Amino acid sequence: MPEFEPSSAGSTFGLPVLILLAAFGLAACSTIPRKPAPPTLLAQVAPVGFSSTVRFLGYDRDSFLKHADETIGRLGAAAGGGPIRVLALSGGGAGGAFAAGALIGMTRRGERPQFHVVTGVSAGALIAPFAFLGPAWDDELKEAFDSYRPSRLLRPRGWLAFLFLPGYYRGEPLVDLVDHFVTDRLIQAVAEQAAQGRLLLVATTDLDKEESVIWDMGAIAARGGEPARRLFRDVLIASASIPGLFPPVLIHVEGGGNSYDEMHVDGGTTLSFFVAPEIAQQEKKHFPELERAQVFVLVNGQLSTYPETTRERPISVLARSFSAGLTHASRRSLELTAAFADRYQMDFRFTYVPVTYPFKGPLDFKFPSMHALFEFGAHCAEAGRLWTTLQQAMSEAQHAAATPSQLTDDCPVSNAGP
């Protein structure tokens, strides 16, 4: 029997067809079927094995008001009659090295307070547990953002898989990174601090609802055991999973005798950072305990950039688009937070990566870049040149807009330290 020899037409069209069939097979083998999402926006569901009080929608007014008095009362007790101190950590991908370095620099300077509330989004969510637990966890914080571990995060699947799988990069490196640090010891330490009235909050984005979800990580940790460690870890992974680049995280929930799956991704999709839930910043009810609180915001990125020619490649376009979204979301969040702080006469200050710093973007996880940014944040904090104001930041941005690119390692304009 003669061997089969494909015609020229078959060789032209057969290969693409085979590639497509292989890709569909890859997608079928690699994608786990999910359950439907909860049927209503404010469905009474909760993660399996947990109370519904471990999280709420950022715009759920009833849920916020139901627990606000108790929560703020706990914070007041934790503050011991002094001002409530809040630390908000923004998203920013590789820019998280800046906040990590800044926190450790504050420790070295001897001016790192205990924060009664720590909130985190995306990269900020990965920093938040260490910031919450304080200087005793600085070694773990440094390892997470100033080592070769983050450089392993970007492992492409390949463009063919990208067409059919929910993420250009593999999810395993991010899972491994977070899983390494979310230990039983960390869970226990978070639970102990939460029992004193302090709050550790992390935001994700529920894609099914297209809303931000605020997770009470202390309440999760208080559950204890492997279920608490696993949900704590999965929330952090979800908060840092940039849509389209990393796979989303499915959170299994149940309620009313039914079980569902929620798809969660990067909290930065809906929030750059948060000092309080969205509804709290618009709610007219007054909370006197918040008056004269101290609010610190660490923005893990820049508020403006010098023009740069974008390469006509998909990842370059995605990276620049992601960076632009972070920049503008951070500006809007700062304006909203400033208004909220003014309403309660809060001492509000923030810091960010100056436009003059040679920041290469949120996806530059190379060790030399992250190490330099980490050291920059640490240096600015140690020198007492970390905190700035909106007016100072606007002046810097206007000056940069009128001048050609002048990259330096100058710190943000100095303001009084905490």
Secondary structure as a PSIPRED ss2 file (coil, helix, strand):
# PSIPRED VFORMAT (PSIPRED V4.0)

   1 M C   1.000  0.000  0.000
   2 P C   1.000  0.000  0.000
   3 E C   1.000  0.000  0.000
   4 F C   1.000  0.000  0.000
   5 E C   1.000  0.000  0.000
   6 P C   1.000  0.000  0.000
   7 S C   1.000  0.000  0.000
   8 S H   0.000  1.000  0.000
   9 A H   0.000  1.000  0.000
  10 G H   0.000  1.000  0.000
  11 S H   0.000  1.000  0.000
  12 T H   0.000  1.000  0.000
  13 F H   0.000  1.000  0.000
  14 G H   0.000  1.000  0.000
  15 L H   0.000  1.000  0.000
  16 P H   0.000  1.000  0.000
  17 V H   0.000  1.000  0.000
  18 L H   0.000  1.000  0.000
  19 I H   0.000  1.000  0.000
  20 L H   0.000  1.000  0.000
  21 L H   0.000  1.000  0.000
  22 A H   0.000  1.000  0.000
  23 A H   0.000  1.000  0.000
  24 F H   0.000  1.000  0.000
  25 G H   0.000  1.000  0.000
  26 L H   0.000  1.000  0.000
  27 A H   0.000  1.000  0.000
  28 A H   0.000  1.000  0.000
  29 C H   0.000  1.000  0.000
  30 S H   0.000  1.000  0.000
  31 T C   1.000  0.000  0.000
  32 I C   1.000  0.000  0.000
  33 P C   1.000  0.000  0.000
  34 R C   1.000  0.000  0.000
  35 K C   1.000  0.000  0.000
  36 P C   1.000  0.000  0.000
  37 A C   1.000  0.000  0.000
  38 P C   1.000  0.000  0.000
  39 P C   1.000  0.000  0.000
  40 T C   1.000  0.000  0.000
  41 L C   1.000  0.000  0.000
  42 L C   1.000  0.000  0.000
  43 A C   1.000  0.000  0.000
  44 Q C   1.000  0.000  0.000
  45 V C   1.000  0.000  0.000
  46 A E   0.000  0.000  1.000
  47 P E   0.000  0.000  1.000
  48 V C   1.000  0.000  0.000
  49 G C   1.000  0.000  0.000
  50 F C   1.000  0.000  0.000
  51 S C   1.000  0.000  0.000
  52 S H   0.000  1.000  0.000
  53 T H   0.000  1.000  0.000
  54 V H   0.000  1.000  0.000
  55 R E   0.000  0.000  1.000
  56 F E   0.000  0.000  1.000
  57 L E   0.000  0.000  1.000
  58 G C   1.000  0.000  0.000
  59 Y C   1.000  0.000  0.000
  60 D C   1.000  0.000  0.000
  61 R H   0.000  1.000  0.000
  62 D H   0.000  1.000  0.000
  63 S H   0.000  1.000  0.000
  64 F H   0.000  1.000  0.000
  65 L H   0.000  1.000  0.000
  66 K H   0.000  1.000  0.000
  67 H H   0.000  1.000  0.000
  68 A H   0.000  1.000  0.000
  69 D H   0.000  1.000  0.000
  70 E H   0.000  1.000  0.000
  71 T H   0.000  1.000  0.000
  72 I H   0.000  1.000  0.000
  73 G H   0.000  1.000  0.000
  74 R H   0.000  1.000  0.000
  75 L H   0.000  1.000  0.000
  76 G H   0.000  1.000  0.000
  77 A H   0.000  1.000  0.000
  78 A H   0.000  1.000  0.000
  79 A H   0.000  1.000  0.000
  80 G C   1.000  0.000  0.000
  81 G C   1.000  0.000  0.000
  82 G C   1.000  0.000  0.000
  83 P C   1.000  0.000  0.000
  84 I C   1.000  0.000  0.000
  85 R E   0.000  0.000  1.000
  86 V E   0.000  0.000  1.000
  87 L E   0.000  0.000  1.000
  88 A E   0.000  0.000  1.000
  89 L E   0.000  0.000  1.000
  90 S C   1.000  0.000  0.000
  91 G C   1.000  0.000  0.000
  92 G C   1.000  0.000  0.000
  93 G H   0.000  1.000  0.000
  94 A H   0.000  1.000  0.000
  95 G H   0.000  1.000  0.000
  96 G H   0.000  1.000  0.000
  97 A H   0.000  1.000  0.000
  98 F H   0.000  1.000  0.000
  99 A H   0.000  1.000  0.000
 100 A H   0.000  1.000  0.000
 101 G H   0.000  1.000  0.000
 102 A H   0.000  1.000  0.000
 103 L H   0.000  1.000  0.000
 104 I H   0.000  1.000  0.000
 105 G H   0.000  1.000  0.000
 106 M H   0.000  1.000  0.000
 107 T H   0.000  1.000  0.000
 108 R H   0.000  1.000  0.000
 109 R H   0.000  1.000  0.000
 110 G C   1.000  0.000  0.000
 111 E C   1.000  0.000  0.000
 112 R C   1.000  0.000  0.000
 113 P C   1.000  0.000  0.000
 114 Q C   1.000  0.000  0.000
 115 F C   1.000  0.000  0.000
 116 H C   1.000  0.000  0.000
 117 V E   0.000  0.000  1.000
 118 V E   0.000  0.000  1.000
 119 T E   0.000  0.000  1.000
 120 G E   0.000  0.000  1.000
 121 V E   0.000  0.000  1.000
 122 S C   1.000  0.000  0.000
 123 A H   0.000  1.000  0.000
 124 G H   0.000  1.000  0.000
 125 A H   0.000  1.000  0.000
 126 L H   0.000  1.000  0.000
 127 I H   0.000  1.000  0.000
 128 A H   0.000  1.000  0.000
 129 P H   0.000  1.000  0.000
 130 F H   0.000  1.000  0.000
 131 A H   0.000  1.000  0.000
 132 F H   0.000  1.000  0.000
 133 L H   0.000  1.000  0.000
 134 G C   1.000  0.000  0.000
 135 P H   0.000  1.000  0.000
 136 A H   0.000  1.000  0.000
 137 W H   0.000  1.000  0.000
 138 D H   0.000  1.000  0.000
 139 D H   0.000  1.000  0.000
 140 E H   0.000  1.000  0.000
 141 L H   0.000  1.000  0.000
 142 K H   0.000  1.000  0.000
 143 E H   0.000  1.000  0.000
 144 A H   0.000  1.000  0.000
 145 F H   0.000  1.000  0.000
 146 D C   1.000  0.000  0.000
 147 S C   1.000  0.000  0.000
 148 Y C   1.000  0.000  0.000
 149 R C   1.000  0.000  0.000
 150 P H   0.000  1.000  0.000
 151 S H   0.000  1.000  0.000
 152 R H   0.000  1.000  0.000
 153 L C   1.000  0.000  0.000
 154 L C   1.000  0.000  0.000
 155 R C   1.000  0.000  0.000
 156 P E   0.000  0.000  1.000
 157 R C   1.000  0.000  0.000
 158 G C   1.000  0.000  0.000
 159 W H   0.000  1.000  0.000
 160 L H   0.000  1.000  0.000
 161 A H   0.000  1.000  0.000
 162 F H   0.000  1.000  0.000
 163 L C   1.000  0.000  0.000
 164 F C   1.000  0.000  0.000
 165 L C   1.000  0.000  0.000
 166 P C   1.000  0.000  0.000
 167 G C   1.000  0.000  0.000
 168 Y C   1.000  0.000  0.000
 169 Y E   0.000  0.000  1.000
 170 R C   1.000  0.000  0.000
 171 G C   1.000  0.000  0.000
 172 E H   0.000  1.000  0.000
 173 P H   0.000  1.000  0.000
 174 L H   0.000  1.000  0.000
 175 V H   0.000  1.000  0.000
 176 D H   0.000  1.000  0.000
 177 L H   0.000  1.000  0.000
 178 V H   0.000  1.000  0.000
 179 D H   0.000  1.000  0.000
 180 H H   0.000  1.000  0.000
 181 F H   0.000  1.000  0.000
 182 V C   1.000  0.000  0.000
 183 T C   1.000  0.000  0.000
 184 D H   0.000  1.000  0.000
 185 R H   0.000  1.000  0.000
 186 L H   0.000  1.000  0.000
 187 I H   0.000  1.000  0.000
 188 Q H   0.000  1.000  0.000
 189 A H   0.000  1.000  0.000
 190 V H   0.000  1.000  0.000
 191 A H   0.000  1.000  0.000
 192 E H   0.000  1.000  0.000
 193 Q H   0.000  1.000  0.000
 194 A H   0.000  1.000  0.000
 195 A C   1.000  0.000  0.000
 196 Q C   1.000  0.000  0.000
 197 G C   1.000  0.000  0.000
 198 R C   1.000  0.000  0.000
 199 L E   0.000  0.000  1.000
 200 L E   0.000  0.000  1.000
 201 L E   0.000  0.000  1.000
 202 V E   0.000  0.000  1.000
 203 A E   0.000  0.000  1.000
 204 T E   0.000  0.000  1.000
 205 T E   0.000  0.000  1.000
 206 D E   0.000  0.000  1.000
 207 L C   1.000  0.000  0.000
 208 D C   1.000  0.000  0.000
 209 K C   1.000  0.000  0.000
 210 E C   1.000  0.000  0.000
 211 E E   0.000  0.000  1.000
 212 S E   0.000  0.000  1.000
 213 V E   0.000  0.000  1.000
 214 I E   0.000  0.000  1.000
 215 W E   0.000  0.000  1.000
 216 D E   0.000  0.000  1.000
 217 M H   0.000  1.000  0.000
 218 G H   0.000  1.000  0.000
 219 A H   0.000  1.000  0.000
 220 I H   0.000  1.000  0.000
 221 A H   0.000  1.000  0.000
 222 A H   0.000  1.000  0.000
 223 R H   0.000  1.000  0.000
 224 G C   1.000  0.000  0.000
 225 G H   0.000  1.000  0.000
 226 E H   0.000  1.000  0.000
 227 P H   0.000  1.000  0.000
 228 A H   0.000  1.000  0.000
 229 R H   0.000  1.000  0.000
 230 R H   0.000  1.000  0.000
 231 L H   0.000  1.000  0.000
 232 F H   0.000  1.000  0.000
 233 R H   0.000  1.000  0.000
 234 D H   0.000  1.000  0.000
 235 V H   0.000  1.000  0.000
 236 L H   0.000  1.000  0.000
 237 I H   0.000  1.000  0.000
 238 A H   0.000  1.000  0.000
 239 S H   0.000  1.000  0.000
 240 A C   1.000  0.000  0.000
 241 S C   1.000  0.000  0.000
 242 I C   1.000  0.000  0.000
 243 P C   1.000  0.000  0.000
 244 G C   1.000  0.000  0.000
 245 L C   1.000  0.000  0.000
 246 F C   1.000  0.000  0.000
 247 P C   1.000  0.000  0.000
 248 P C   1.000  0.000  0.000
 249 V E   0.000  0.000  1.000
 250 L E   0.000  0.000  1.000
 251 I E   0.000  0.000  1.000
 252 H E   0.000  0.000  1.000
 253 V E   0.000  0.000  1.000
 254 E E   0.000  0.000  1.000
 255 G E   0.000  0.000  1.000
 256 G C   1.000  0.000  0.000
 257 G C   1.000  0.000  0.000
 258 N E   0.000  0.000  1.000
 259 S E   0.000  0.000  1.000
 260 Y E   0.000  0.000  1.000
 261 D E   0.000  0.000  1.000
 262 E E   0.000  0.000  1.000
 263 M E   0.000  0.000  1.000
 264 H E   0.000  0.000  1.000
 265 V E   0.000  0.000  1.000
 266 D E   0.000  0.000  1.000
 267 G H   0.000  1.000  0.000
 268 G H   0.000  1.000  0.000
 269 T H   0.000  1.000  0.000
 270 T C   1.000  0.000  0.000
 271 L C   1.000  0.000  0.000
 272 S C   1.000  0.000  0.000
 273 F C   1.000  0.000  0.000
 274 F C   1.000  0.000  0.000
 275 V C   1.000  0.000  0.000
 276 A C   1.000  0.000  0.000
 277 P C   1.000  0.000  0.000
 278 E H   0.000  1.000  0.000
 279 I H   0.000  1.000  0.000
 280 A H   0.000  1.000  0.000
 281 Q H   0.000  1.000  0.000
 282 Q H   0.000  1.000  0.000
 283 E C   1.000  0.000  0.000
 284 K C   1.000  0.000  0.000
 285 K C   1.000  0.000  0.000
 286 H C   1.000  0.000  0.000
 287 F C   1.000  0.000  0.000
 288 P H   0.000  1.000  0.000
 289 E H   0.000  1.000  0.000
 290 L H   0.000  1.000  0.000
 291 E C   1.000  0.000  0.000
 292 R C   1.000  0.000  0.000
 293 A C   1.000  0.000  0.000
 294 Q E   0.000  0.000  1.000
 295 V E   0.000  0.000  1.000
 296 F E   0.000  0.000  1.000
 297 V E   0.000  0.000  1.000
 298 L E   0.000  0.000  1.000
 299 V C   1.000  0.000  0.000
 300 N C   1.000  0.000  0.000
 301 G C   1.000  0.000  0.000
 302 Q C   1.000  0.000  0.000
 303 L C   1.000  0.000  0.000
 304 S C   1.000  0.000  0.000
 305 T C   1.000  0.000  0.000
 306 Y C   1.000  0.000  0.000
 307 P C   1.000  0.000  0.000
 308 E C   1.000  0.000  0.000
 309 T C   1.000  0.000  0.000
 310 T C   1.000  0.000  0.000
 311 R C   1.000  0.000  0.000
 312 E C   1.000  0.000  0.000
 313 R C   1.000  0.000  0.000
 314 P H   0.000  1.000  0.000
 315 I H   0.000  1.000  0.000
 316 S H   0.000  1.000  0.000
 317 V H   0.000  1.000  0.000
 318 L H   0.000  1.000  0.000
 319 A H   0.000  1.000  0.000
 320 R H   0.000  1.000  0.000
 321 S H   0.000  1.000  0.000
 322 F H   0.000  1.000  0.000
 323 S H   0.000  1.000  0.000
 324 A H   0.000  1.000  0.000
 325 G H   0.000  1.000  0.000
 326 L H   0.000  1.000  0.000
 327 T H   0.000  1.000  0.000
 328 H H   0.000  1.000  0.000
 329 A H   0.000  1.000  0.000
 330 S H   0.000  1.000  0.000
 331 R H   0.000  1.000  0.000
 332 R H   0.000  1.000  0.000
 333 S H   0.000  1.000  0.000
 334 L H   0.000  1.000  0.000
 335 E H   0.000  1.000  0.000
 336 L H   0.000  1.000  0.000
 337 T H   0.000  1.000  0.000
 338 A H   0.000  1.000  0.000
 339 A H   0.000  1.000  0.000
 340 F H   0.000  1.000  0.000
 341 A H   0.000  1.000  0.000
 342 D H   0.000  1.000  0.000
 343 R H   0.000  1.000  0.000
 344 Y C   1.000  0.000  0.000
 345 Q C   1.000  0.000  0.000
 346 M C   1.000  0.000  0.000
 347 D E   0.000  0.000  1.000
 348 F E   0.000  0.000  1.000
 349 R E   0.000  0.000  1.000
 350 F E   0.000  0.000  1.000
 351 T E   0.000  0.000  1.000
 352 Y C   1.000  0.000  0.000
 353 V C   1.000  0.000  0.000
 354 P C   1.000  0.000  0.000
 355 V C   1.000  0.000  0.000
 356 T C   1.000  0.000  0.000
 357 Y C   1.000  0.000  0.000
 358 P C   1.000  0.000  0.000
 359 F C   1.000  0.000  0.000
 360 K C   1.000  0.000  0.000
 361 G C   1.000  0.000  0.000
 362 P C   1.000  0.000  0.000
 363 L C   1.000  0.000  0.000
 364 D C   1.000  0.000  0.000
 365 F C   1.000  0.000  0.000
 366 K C   1.000  0.000  0.000
 367 F H   0.000  1.000  0.000
 368 P H   0.000  1.000  0.000
 369 S H   0.000  1.000  0.000
 370 M H   0.000  1.000  0.000
 371 H H   0.000  1.000  0.000
 372 A H   0.000  1.000  0.000
 373 L H   0.000  1.000  0.000
 374 F H   0.000  1.000  0.000
 375 E H   0.000  1.000  0.000
 376 F H   0.000  1.000  0.000
 377 G H   0.000  1.000  0.000
 378 A H   0.000  1.000  0.000
 379 H H   0.000  1.000  0.000
 380 C H   0.000  1.000  0.000
 381 A H   0.000  1.000  0.000
 382 E H   0.000  1.000  0.000
 383 A C   1.000  0.000  0.000
 384 G C   1.000  0.000  0.000
 385 R C   1.000  0.000  0.000
 386 L C   1.000  0.000  0.000
 387 W C   1.000  0.000  0.000
 388 T E   0.000  0.000  1.000
 389 T C   1.000  0.000  0.000
 390 L H   0.000  1.000  0.000
 391 Q H   0.000  1.000  0.000
 392 Q H   0.000  1.000  0.000
 393 A H   0.000  1.000  0.000
 394 M H   0.000  1.000  0.000
 395 S H   0.000  1.000  0.000
 396 E H   0.000  1.000  0.000
 397 A H   0.000  1.000  0.000
 398 Q H   0.000  1.000  0.000
 399 H H   0.000  1.000  0.000
 400 A H   0.000  1.000  0.000
 401 A H   0.000  1.000  0.000
 402 A C   1.000  0.000  0.000
 403 T C   1.000  0.000  0.000
 404 P C   1.000  0.000  0.000
 405 S C   1.000  0.000  0.000
 406 Q C   1.000  0.000  0.000
 407 L C   1.000  0.000  0.000
 408 T C   1.000  0.000  0.000
 409 D C   1.000  0.000  0.000
 410 D C   1.000  0.000  0.000
 411 C C   1.000  0.000  0.000
 412 P C   1.000  0.000  0.000
 413 V C   1.000  0.000  0.000
 414 S C   1.000  0.000  0.000
 415 N C   1.000  0.000  0.000
 416 A C   1.000  0.000  0.000
 417 G C   1.000  0.000  0.000
 418 P C   1.000  0.000  0.000
